[in-house]
Structures are given as C-alpha cells and as structure tokens.
Amino acid sequence: MFIQINEEKIEFTKVEIIVLEQGITDLFESFDKKTLGELTKQKKYEHLKNFVEEQKHLKNVPAGAAIKSLKEEGNHTYRQFLNNYGDLTYSRFVVSGDEDLLKRRGIYTIIANNELKFCGVCARTFKERFNQHIGNIYAKGCYRDGTSTHCHVNANITKLLQTSDVHFAIYPMENVKAMNKLKNAIVKRFEPEWNLRSNREVFELTST
C-alpha cells in the first residue's frame, strides 16, 4: 500500500489480523484490584465520591462487579467510571507478518476494504502494540484512567471483522518526532474516520 504526502510516496507493509476470540462484552467487570470506594480516592474519580457514598451496598464491592451492578440497575452513572469506549464489544487477536518489521516501531494504519480508517504511532514495537494492547484489551484499560484509544480501535475493528477485509499496514521509523509529524500529515490529508471521531469525543469529554 502506498500513501502519498505532498511529493513523497510512502510504502506501507500489510500485516494480517488473526482473530482468537470475538464478542467480548462487559470486560470492565473483571477489574477487582480496588473496591468502588477505593477507586474514588484516585484523582480521575474524585468527582464520583459523593455518588459512591450514597451507594452503601456497593462501596466496598470490587469495582468491576459494582459497576456491572449499576449497569444492570439501569443507573447510567456507571459510564462515568469508564472511558468513552469502555463498555463496547471487543475481540482478541494477534498479527501475522514480516517478523523483522514487526520488531521495529513507526507509523501504523488500519485499512478496511481499502479505506484508511485510522493512523497511529508506535513508539515501541509494532508487535507489542498490536498483540499486547490493541488486540488484547484488559479490564482496567476500559476505565477512565485506562487507554481509551486501544478500546476505541479494537471495538471498531471488531465491528468490521465479519463483513470487511481489515488489516494493519506499517511503515517503520525511528525518530518519534518524525513519526508524529507524518501521522499528523496523514490524518490532515485523508481525515481517517476513527481518528476524527476519537479526537471529537475526547474534546467533548474535556469540555464537560
């Protein structure tokens, strides 16, 4: 795959997705390292302290189980404990491709039916980012202090797996500043749907 930015034509290498599990829901429920009350001692949850004090039956329950109970009760405040993409349907997958390239870092894109959906930066290795993070969402990652981008990307890939040809495409680079510059140029030039949606929702969350 080639992407042209200004006069430069950049060749990306395709990386296949191997699906291990699909239809993963309520992943946040598995988090049991803290109670709901203990969670509100952290800065990102301080605004929920009074709410938790009112939930006496849940205050000392493991956070994941407590939040699942709130969800089942129809109490939409449960969403405030999670990031914007923390209560979606996920899949678990690994990647297959040129092992030497996967051990490097750089720019990655996600392509669905030949359409550029997302562009991101890997400051560590591609393989680590894809297999251990994007392809393997963990329970705490669904929370406000988790990694919303990984949840966002995984959930979007999951939606398309049954109906579309979805894969990663990578371009190795070493300089992080140069990576970010190229990523920003690609996003500006092609306006990938998932990048724009993620940026908008982060802005809305910050604004409120």
ChimeraX commands (.cxc) that place a marker at each C-alpha (Angstrom):
marker #1 position 0.00,0.00,0.00 radius 0.5
marker #1 position 1.25,3.47,-0.89 radius 0.5
marker #1 position 0.31,6.76,0.73 radius 0.5
marker #1 position 1.32,9.98,-0.99 radius 0.5
marker #1 position 2.01,13.03,1.17 radius 0.5
marker #1 position 2.95,16.08,-0.87 radius 0.5
marker #1 position 5.61,14.79,-3.28 radius 0.5
marker #1 position 6.62,11.80,-1.14 radius 0.5
marker #1 position 5.24,8.33,-1.87 radius 0.5
marker #1 position 5.43,6.12,1.23 radius 0.5
marker #1 position 5.12,2.34,1.05 radius 0.5
marker #1 position 3.33,0.58,3.91 radius 0.5
marker #1 position 3.60,-3.17,4.52 radius 0.5
marker #1 position 0.44,-5.21,5.12 radius 0.5
marker #1 position 0.02,-7.08,8.42 radius 0.5
marker #1 position -2.74,-9.67,8.75 radius 0.5
marker #1 position -5.06,-9.98,11.77 radius 0.5
marker #1 position -5.59,-13.45,13.27 radius 0.5
marker #1 position -8.74,-13.49,15.40 radius 0.5
marker #1 position -8.63,-15.56,18.60 radius 0.5
marker #1 position -11.91,-14.56,20.24 radius 0.5
marker #1 position -14.89,-12.35,19.42 radius 0.5
marker #1 position -17.94,-10.96,21.18 radius 0.5
marker #1 position -16.23,-9.92,24.43 radius 0.5
marker #1 position -18.61,-7.73,26.46 radius 0.5
marker #1 position -18.66,-6.20,29.97 radius 0.5
marker #1 position -14.88,-6.56,30.10 radius 0.5
marker #1 position -14.68,-3.85,32.79 radius 0.5
marker #1 position -16.42,-6.26,35.19 radius 0.5
marker #1 position -13.22,-8.30,35.60 radius 0.5
marker #1 position -11.37,-5.49,37.40 radius 0.5
marker #1 position -11.14,-6.44,41.09 radius 0.5
marker #1 position -7.92,-4.79,42.32 radius 0.5
marker #1 position -9.83,-1.98,44.05 radius 0.5
marker #1 position -13.28,-1.55,45.57 radius 0.5
marker #1 position -15.59,1.10,44.18 radius 0.5
marker #1 position -14.81,3.27,47.20 radius 0.5
marker #1 position -11.05,2.88,46.77 radius 0.5
marker #1 position -11.34,3.88,43.13 radius 0.5
marker #1 position -12.72,7.31,44.08 radius 0.5
marker #1 position -9.51,8.07,46.00 radius 0.5
marker #1 position -7.81,8.48,42.63 radius 0.5
marker #1 position -7.92,11.93,41.02 radius 0.5
marker #1 position -9.86,10.92,37.90 radius 0.5
marker #1 position -12.70,9.55,40.04 radius 0.5
marker #1 position -12.86,12.19,42.78 radius 0.5
marker #1 position -16.00,13.76,41.28 radius 0.5
marker #1 position -17.80,10.44,41.87 radius 0.5
marker #1 position -17.02,10.25,45.59 radius 0.5
marker #1 position -20.37,11.59,46.78 radius 0.5
marker #1 position -22.21,9.28,44.41 radius 0.5
marker #1 position -20.34,6.26,45.76 radius 0.5
marker #1 position -21.04,7.31,49.36 radius 0.5
marker #1 position -24.74,7.08,48.51 radius 0.5
marker #1 position -24.27,3.55,47.13 radius 0.5
marker #1 position -23.59,1.95,50.52 radius 0.5
marker #1 position -24.38,-1.54,49.22 radius 0.5
marker #1 position -21.65,-1.19,46.57 radius 0.5
marker #1 position -18.95,0.95,48.19 radius 0.5
marker #1 position -16.86,-1.99,49.42 radius 0.5
marker #1 position -17.57,-4.27,46.45 radius 0.5
marker #1 position -14.80,-4.86,43.85 radius 0.5
marker #1 position -15.07,-2.00,41.35 radius 0.5
marker #1 position -15.85,-4.13,38.30 radius 0.5
marker #1 position -18.66,-6.05,39.98 radius 0.5
marker #1 position -20.07,-2.83,41.48 radius 0.5
marker #1 position -20.12,-1.02,38.14 radius 0.5
marker #1 position -21.76,-4.03,36.48 radius 0.5
marker #1 position -24.46,-3.91,39.20 radius 0.5
marker #1 position -25.06,-0.22,38.47 radius 0.5
marker #1 position -25.39,-1.04,34.78 radius 0.5
marker #1 position -27.88,-3.83,35.48 radius 0.5
marker #1 position -29.86,-1.48,37.74 radius 0.5
marker #1 position -30.16,0.94,34.83 radius 0.5
marker #1 position -28.06,3.56,36.63 radius 0.5
marker #1 position -26.21,5.30,33.78 radius 0.5
marker #1 position -23.70,6.88,36.18 radius 0.5
marker #1 position -21.75,3.64,35.77 radius 0.5
marker #1 position -20.45,5.04,32.46 radius 0.5
marker #1 position -18.60,7.82,34.28 radius 0.5
marker #1 position -16.20,5.25,35.74 radius 0.5
marker #1 position -15.24,4.15,32.22 radius 0.5
marker #1 position -13.61,5.85,29.27 radius 0.5
marker #1 position -15.70,6.79,26.20 radius 0.5
marker #1 position -15.12,3.34,24.69 radius 0.5
marker #1 position -15.01,1.27,27.90 radius 0.5
marker #1 position -18.32,-0.54,27.50 radius 0.5
marker #1 position -18.23,-1.84,23.94 radius 0.5
marker #1 position -17.84,-5.24,22.30 radius 0.5
marker #1 position -14.23,-6.30,21.77 radius 0.5
marker #1 position -12.26,-9.11,20.17 radius 0.5
marker #1 position -8.90,-10.67,20.94 radius 0.5
marker #1 position -6.41,-11.03,18.12 radius 0.5
marker #1 position -2.74,-11.22,17.17 radius 0.5
marker #1 position -0.98,-10.24,13.95 radius 0.5
marker #1 position 0.98,-12.10,11.32 radius 0.5
marker #1 position 3.52,-10.54,9.00 radius 0.5
marker #1 position 7.22,-9.78,8.45 radius 0.5
marker #1 position 8.72,-10.52,11.89 radius 0.5
marker #1 position 11.69,-8.22,11.36 radius 0.5
marker #1 position 9.40,-5.29,10.58 radius 0.5
marker #1 position 7.06,-6.13,13.47 radius 0.5
marker #1 position 10.02,-5.84,15.86 radius 0.5
marker #1 position 10.53,-2.23,14.77 radius 0.5
marker #1 position 8.47,0.88,15.55 radius 0.5
marker #1 position 6.93,3.63,13.44 radius 0.5
marker #1 position 3.59,4.57,11.86 radius 0.5
marker #1 position 0.70,2.16,11.56 radius 0.5
marker #1 position -2.58,2.40,9.70 radius 0.5
marker #1 position -5.76,0.34,9.78 radius 0.5
marker #1 position -7.35,-0.45,6.44 radius 0.5
marker #1 position -10.88,-1.83,5.90 radius 0.5
marker #1 position -11.93,-2.71,2.35 radius 0.5
marker #1 position -9.13,-0.49,1.01 radius 0.5
marker #1 position -10.31,2.51,3.06 radius 0.5
marker #1 position -7.95,4.19,5.54 radius 0.5
marker #1 position -9.75,4.10,8.90 radius 0.5
marker #1 position -7.05,5.04,11.41 radius 0.5
marker #1 position -3.44,6.19,11.65 radius 0.5
marker #1 position -1.35,5.94,14.80 radius 0.5
marker #1 position 2.18,5.96,16.19 radius 0.5
marker #1 position 4.08,3.03,17.73 radius 0.5
marker #1 position 6.84,4.37,19.97 radius 0.5
marker #1 position 7.59,0.76,20.93 radius 0.5
marker #1 position 7.43,-2.24,18.62 radius 0.5
marker #1 position 4.52,-2.87,16.27 radius 0.5
marker #1 position 4.14,-6.42,17.57 radius 0.5
marker #1 position 3.85,-5.27,21.18 radius 0.5
marker #1 position 1.29,-2.60,20.30 radius 0.5
marker #1 position -0.87,-4.95,18.20 radius 0.5
marker #1 position -0.66,-8.19,20.20 radius 0.5
marker #1 position -0.46,-6.94,23.78 radius 0.5
marker #1 position -2.50,-3.73,23.64 radius 0.5
marker #1 position -4.86,-3.16,20.69 radius 0.5
marker #1 position -5.52,-6.86,20.19 radius 0.5
marker #1 position -5.81,-7.71,23.88 radius 0.5
marker #1 position -7.88,-5.18,25.82 radius 0.5
marker #1 position -7.58,-5.69,29.58 radius 0.5
marker #1 position -10.25,-4.83,32.15 radius 0.5
marker #1 position -8.55,-1.77,33.68 radius 0.5
marker #1 position -7.98,-0.38,30.19 radius 0.5
marker #1 position -11.75,0.21,29.99 radius 0.5
marker #1 position -11.69,2.72,32.87 radius 0.5
marker #1 position -11.26,6.50,32.89 radius 0.5
marker #1 position -7.54,6.12,33.57 radius 0.5
marker #1 position -7.15,3.30,31.04 radius 0.5
marker #1 position -6.18,3.58,27.38 radius 0.5
marker #1 position -9.26,4.73,25.50 radius 0.5
marker #1 position -7.56,4.63,22.09 radius 0.5
marker #1 position -6.95,0.88,22.35 radius 0.5
marker #1 position -10.60,0.28,23.33 radius 0.5
marker #1 position -11.78,2.57,20.52 radius 0.5
marker #1 position -9.68,0.90,17.83 radius 0.5
marker #1 position -10.34,-2.67,18.99 radius 0.5
marker #1 position -14.11,-2.11,19.14 radius 0.5
marker #1 position -14.16,-0.62,15.65 radius 0.5
marker #1 position -12.09,-3.49,14.24 radius 0.5
marker #1 position -14.45,-5.93,15.97 radius 0.5
marker #1 position -17.48,-4.36,14.26 radius 0.5
marker #1 position -15.92,-4.91,10.83 radius 0.5
marker #1 position -14.36,-8.36,11.21 radius 0.5
marker #1 position -17.42,-10.26,9.96 radius 0.5
marker #1 position -18.09,-8.13,6.90 radius 0.5
marker #1 position -14.83,-6.48,5.82 radius 0.5
marker #1 position -11.23,-7.19,4.92 radius 0.5
marker #1 position -9.49,-5.50,7.86 radius 0.5
marker #1 position -5.72,-5.34,8.31 radius 0.5
marker #1 position -2.88,-3.20,9.63 radius 0.5
marker #1 position -0.27,-1.59,7.37 radius 0.5
marker #1 position 3.03,-0.43,8.87 radius 0.5
marker #1 position 5.84,1.95,7.98 radius 0.5
marker #1 position 8.99,1.62,10.16 radius 0.5
marker #1 position 10.59,4.82,11.50 radius 0.5
marker #1 position 12.95,5.53,14.38 radius 0.5
marker #1 position 12.52,9.20,15.21 radius 0.5
marker #1 position 9.41,9.77,17.36 radius 0.5
marker #1 position 9.14,13.43,16.38 radius 0.5
marker #1 position 9.21,12.47,12.71 radius 0.5
marker #1 position 6.60,9.76,13.37 radius 0.5
marker #1 position 4.18,12.27,14.88 radius 0.5
marker #1 position 4.78,14.73,12.06 radius 0.5
marker #1 position 3.99,12.10,9.43 radius 0.5
marker #1 position 0.97,10.79,11.35 radius 0.5
marker #1 position -0.46,14.31,11.64 radius 0.5
marker #1 position 0.12,14.90,7.93 radius 0.5
marker #1 position -1.72,11.66,7.04 radius 0.5
marker #1 position -4.65,12.49,9.33 radius 0.5
marker #1 position -4.89,16.01,7.89 radius 0.5
marker #1 position -4.67,14.77,4.30 radius 0.5
marker #1 position -7.03,11.76,4.49 radius 0.5
marker #1 position -9.20,12.50,7.57 radius 0.5
marker #1 position -9.47,8.85,8.73 radius 0.5
marker #1 position -12.88,8.25,10.30 radius 0.5
marker #1 position -11.66,6.73,13.58 radius 0.5
marker #1 position -9.06,9.43,14.22 radius 0.5
marker #1 position -11.60,12.20,13.78 radius 0.5
marker #1 position -14.25,10.52,15.91 radius 0.5
marker #1 position -11.76,9.83,18.71 radius 0.5
marker #1 position -10.50,13.42,18.74 radius 0.5
marker #1 position -14.03,14.84,18.78 radius 0.5
marker #1 position -15.19,12.67,21.68 radius 0.5
marker #1 position -12.07,13.41,23.72 radius 0.5
marker #1 position -12.73,17.11,23.19 radius 0.5
marker #1 position -16.35,16.71,24.27 radius 0.5
marker #1 position -15.32,14.82,27.39 radius 0.5
marker #1 position -12.80,17.52,28.27 radius 0.5
marker #1 position -15.28,20.31,27.57 radius 0.5
marker #1 position -17.83,18.93,30.00 radius 0.5
marker link #1:1,2 radius 0.2
marker link #1:2,3 radius 0.2
marker link #1:3,4 radius 0.2
marker link #1:4,5 radius 0.2
marker link #1:5,6 radius 0.2
marker link #1:6,7 radius 0.2
marker link #1:7,8 radius 0.2
marker link #1:8,9 radius 0.2
marker link #1:9,10 radius 0.2
marker link #1:10,11 radius 0.2
marker link #1:11,12 radius 0.2
marker link #1:12,13 radius 0.2
marker link #1:13,14 radius 0.2
marker link #1:14,15 radius 0.2
marker link #1:15,16 radius 0.2
marker link #1:16,17 radius 0.2
marker link #1:17,18 radius 0.2
marker link #1:18,19 radius 0.2
marker link #1:19,20 radius 0.2
marker link #1:20,21 radius 0.2
marker link #1:21,22 radius 0.2
marker link #1:22,23 radius 0.2
marker link #1:23,24 radius 0.2
marker link #1:24,25 radius 0.2
marker link #1:25,26 radius 0.2
marker link #1:26,27 radius 0.2
marker link #1:27,28 radius 0.2
marker link #1:28,29 radius 0.2
marker link #1:29,30 radius 0.2
marker link #1:30,31 radius 0.2
marker link #1:31,32 radius 0.2
marker link #1:32,33 radius 0.2
marker link #1:33,34 radius 0.2
marker link #1:34,35 radius 0.2
marker link #1:35,36 radius 0.2
marker link #1:36,37 radius 0.2
marker link #1:37,38 radius 0.2
marker link #1:38,39 radius 0.2
marker link #1:39,40 radius 0.2
marker link #1:40,41 radius 0.2
marker link #1:41,42 radius 0.2
marker link #1:42,43 radius 0.2
marker link #1:43,44 radius 0.2
marker link #1:44,45 radius 0.2
marker link #1:45,46 radius 0.2
marker link #1:46,47 radius 0.2
marker link #1:47,48 radius 0.2
marker link #1:48,49 radius 0.2
marker link #1:49,50 radius 0.2
marker link #1:50,51 radius 0.2
marker link #1:51,52 radius 0.2
marker link #1:52,53 radius 0.2
marker link #1:53,54 radius 0.2
marker link #1:54,55 radius 0.2
marker link #1:55,56 radius 0.2
marker link #1:56,57 radius 0.2
marker link #1:57,58 radius 0.2
marker link #1:58,59 radius 0.2
marker link #1:59,60 radius 0.2
marker link #1:60,61 radius 0.2
marker link #1:61,62 radius 0.2
marker link #1:62,63 radius 0.2
marker link #1:63,64 radius 0.2
marker link #1:64,65 radius 0.2
marker link #1:65,66 radius 0.2
marker link #1:66,67 radius 0.2
marker link #1:67,68 radius 0.2
marker link #1:68,69 radius 0.2
marker link #1:69,70 radius 0.2
marker link #1:70,71 radius 0.2
marker link #1:71,72 radius 0.2
marker link #1:72,73 radius 0.2
marker link #1:73,74 radius 0.2
marker link #1:74,75 radius 0.2
marker link #1:75,76 radius 0.2
marker link #1:76,77 radius 0.2
marker link #1:77,78 radius 0.2
marker link #1:78,79 radius 0.2
marker link #1:79,80 radius 0.2
marker link #1:80,81 radius 0.2
marker link #1:81,82 radius 0.2
marker link #1:82,83 radius 0.2
marker link #1:83,84 radius 0.2
marker link #1:84,85 radius 0.2
marker link #1:85,86 radius 0.2
marker link #1:86,87 radius 0.2
marker link #1:87,88 radius 0.2
marker link #1:88,89 radius 0.2
marker link #1:89,90 radius 0.2
marker link #1:90,91 radius 0.2
marker link #1:91,92 radius 0.2
marker link #1:92,93 radius 0.2
marker link #1:93,94 radius 0.2
marker link #1:94,95 radius 0.2
marker link #1:95,96 radius 0.2
marker link #1:96,97 radius 0.2
marker link #1:97,98 radius 0.2
marker link #1:98,99 radius 0.2
marker link #1:99,100 radius 0.2
marker link #1:100,101 radius 0.2
marker link #1:101,102 radius 0.2
marker link #1:102,103 radius 0.2
marker link #1:103,104 radius 0.2
marker link #1:104,105 radius 0.2
marker link #1:105,106 radius 0.2
marker link #1:106,107 radius 0.2
marker link #1:107,108 radius 0.2
marker link #1:108,109 radius 0.2
marker link #1:109,110 radius 0.2
marker link #1:110,111 radius 0.2
marker link #1:111,112 radius 0.2
marker link #1:112,113 radius 0.2
marker link #1:113,114 radius 0.2
marker link #1:114,115 radius 0.2
marker link #1:115,116 radius 0.2
marker link #1:116,117 radius 0.2
marker link #1:117,118 radius 0.2
marker link #1:118,119 radius 0.2
marker link #1:119,120 radius 0.2
marker link #1:120,121 radius 0.2
marker link #1:121,122 radius 0.2
marker link #1:122,123 radius 0.2
marker link #1:123,124 radius 0.2
marker link #1:124,125 radius 0.2
marker link #1:125,126 radius 0.2
marker link #1:126,127 radius 0.2
marker link #1:127,128 radius 0.2
marker link #1:128,129 radius 0.2
marker link #1:129,130 radius 0.2
marker link #1:130,131 radius 0.2
marker link #1:131,132 radius 0.2
marker link #1:132,133 radius 0.2
marker link #1:133,134 radius 0.2
marker link #1:134,135 radius 0.2
marker link #1:135,136 radius 0.2
marker link #1:136,137 radius 0.2
marker link #1:137,138 radius 0.2
marker link #1:138,139 radius 0.2
marker link #1:139,140 radius 0.2
marker link #1:140,141 radius 0.2
marker link #1:141,142 radius 0.2
marker link #1:142,143 radius 0.2
marker link #1:143,144 radius 0.2
marker link #1:144,145 radius 0.2
marker link #1:145,146 radius 0.2
marker link #1:146,147 radius 0.2
marker link #1:147,148 radius 0.2
marker link #1:148,149 radius 0.2
marker link #1:149,150 radius 0.2
marker link #1:150,151 radius 0.2
marker link #1:151,152 radius 0.2
marker link #1:152,153 radius 0.2
marker link #1:153,154 radius 0.2
marker link #1:154,155 radius 0.2
marker link #1:155,156 radius 0.2
marker link #1:156,157 radius 0.2
marker link #1:157,158 radius 0.2
marker link #1:158,159 radius 0.2
marker link #1:159,160 radius 0.2
marker link #1:160,161 radius 0.2
marker link #1:161,162 radius 0.2
marker link #1:162,163 radius 0.2
marker link #1:163,164 radius 0.2
marker link #1:164,165 radius 0.2
marker link #1:165,166 radius 0.2
marker link #1:166,167 radius 0.2
marker link #1:167,168 radius 0.2
marker link #1:168,169 radius 0.2
marker link #1:169,170 radius 0.2
marker link #1:170,171 radius 0.2
marker link #1:171,172 radius 0.2
marker link #1:172,173 radius 0.2
marker link #1:173,174 radius 0.2
marker link #1:174,175 radius 0.2
marker link #1:175,176 radius 0.2
marker link #1:176,177 radius 0.2
marker link #1:177,178 radius 0.2
marker link #1:178,179 radius 0.2
marker link #1:179,180 radius 0.2
marker link #1:180,181 radius 0.2
marker link #1:181,182 radius 0.2
marker link #1:182,183 radius 0.2
marker link #1:183,184 radius 0.2
marker link #1:184,185 radius 0.2
marker link #1:185,186 radius 0.2
marker link #1:186,187 radius 0.2
marker link #1:187,188 radius 0.2
marker link #1:188,189 radius 0.2
marker link #1:189,190 radius 0.2
marker link #1:190,191 radius 0.2
marker link #1:191,192 radius 0.2
marker link #1:192,193 radius 0.2
marker link #1:193,194 radius 0.2
marker link #1:194,195 radius 0.2
marker link #1:195,196 radius 0.2
marker link #1:196,197 radius 0.2
marker link #1:197,198 radius 0.2
marker link #1:198,199 radius 0.2
marker link #1:199,200 radius 0.2
marker link #1:200,201 radius 0.2
marker link #1:201,202 radius 0.2
marker link #1:202,203 radius 0.2
marker link #1:203,204 radius 0.2
marker link #1:204,205 radius 0.2
marker link #1:205,206 radius 0.2
marker link #1:206,207 radius 0.2
marker link #1:207,208 radius 0.2
view
